[in-house]
Amino acid sequence: MANLEPVDVLIVGAGASGGAIAWSLADTRMRIVCLEQGDWVKPTDFPSNGRDWEARQFGDFSVSPNIRRNAADYPINEDDSPIKVANFNGLGGGTVLYAGHFPRMHPSDFRVRTLDGVADDWPIDYATLAPYYALNDRMMGISGLAGDPAYPPKEAVMPPVPLGRTGTTLGRGLNSLGWHWWAADTAMATQDYEGRARCINLGHCMGGCAQGAKASTDITYWPQAIRARVELRTGCRVHRIVTNDEGMASGVLYFDAQGVEQFQEASVVILACNGVGTPRLLLNSASARFPDGLANSSGMVGKNLMFHPYASIYGYFDQEMDGYRGPPIGTWSQEFYETDPARGFVRGYTFQINRGQGPVTTAYTGMRTGKIPWGADHHRAFRKIFCHNAGMVAICEDLPEAHNTVTLDPVLKDADGIPAPKTTYTLSENSRRMLAHAVARGTDILRAAGAWDVVSESPLQLAGWHLMGTARMGTDPARSVVNEWGRCHDVKNLFIVDGSVFVTSAGVNPTATIQALALYVADSIKQRLANLFD
């Protein structure tokens, strides 16, 4: 094992938050190193370069690490969870395979305890993050439409994704019901932007955008961070954070691309490993001083795992729709976002209006739901529904519950012998009621829009894209892992900037908030450099 030259800042993870904080801290001129267990993905390797793009999204570009089984992936025991983890281990992290939906949290999401008497309030508010949301929108290049009444005023960087037939048709249905809808904020460039070409409607967004129109941190933050002399090392799997006699983090142990164990000393360690990877690393860093895992005096590391339960509601139309062409999400509805006691549950959800499916997925789904039979009528039935379906998913707020956990599996290990994470998760009664409400209201929208048939699935199984809450933020060290600016209560030179710090999940995709938090933590560090560890 080699001891490498010490660095000032060591970041673990090069995804959404790792890229953002690396770029922001670069202007301090400190020596910054980021360790990423995956590698760069070449655009020519994305499924969208070939005709087998759908098949590969069920294989080597699946959102599930347990299906992909790439060298950079680690296995996850998720036998005790109805929702399975979806992530990507490589430069850019989950932004490589995400759908590019880019909403902000609402002001109410930071005050759930005050407003609704559940969960906890965040120690920061929407106004704290608003300038970082705006900065991140510019850095990532976000398309949208100003004026959405669901939000405080916010600017749009680029014009929104065109409505298309799907947005227009479902918009009419929503209008007839008198319900809110708006052009969605998306990470798809609708104009040439900062060296990225505009979207040309390939429609293969979730397999990686070969066009480069979808904003992922490997093509937004990382090129700028590297030009600012941040060092990025790929193929480096961190397995332990080492602490000294004073209880401070002294660096990390990791296996490099050749499988050789290395020790990287650092003055500051920042974790950006997602809501499963971060608690896994903290728990695996237990020691005599920290017997229950690093930074875990509260017992909150790995507790309060939040996904977003998803419902899918699709309708079939006589007229041809957009099919799979274009970005998957162009509009949203937040009609049912805020709490209404008459609905029988607290908090709410967002409808993400989705375009249709590719030919393989249409065939697979159609046969699974009985829409496409075997035999003489097979091709006619396929033609009837291919490019004739559209619908939505409902992303439901997930309340934090201590029994939903990430722990270390006693048996399962990754390729380097590191204990794998185990997720244990149960759908709450509140989530079940919310999902049922979403299916009913989604059906109303599709019927009002003219669908001749509606099918639904709830909850979606392979939909654990959003990993939150397992190292929560708070001012009380007995009930949280990090303070209000991301520093661990127990280890004052250890910071966390990924979704694990979320106090509540909100009813929207978390990427914009994760990155805004990372930029906010970076600024907090820069403002406190003289007394950072006090």
Beta strands, then each sheet from edge to edge (+ up, - down):
strand 1: 2-3
strand 2: 7-12
strand 3: 32-36
strand 4: 77-80
strand 5: 182-183
strand 6: 231-234
strand 7: 237-243
strand 8: 249-255
strand 9: 261-271
strand 10: 310-316
strand 11: 329-333
strand 12: 349-354
strand 13: 389-396
strand 14: 405-413
strand 15: 419-424
strand 16: 453-457
strand 17: 494-496
sheet 1: 1+ 9+ 2+ 3+ 6+
sheet 2: 1+ 9+ 8- 7+
sheet 3: 1+ 9+ 17+
sheet 4: 4+ 15+ 14-
sheet 5: 5+ 11- 12+ 13- 10+ 16-
end
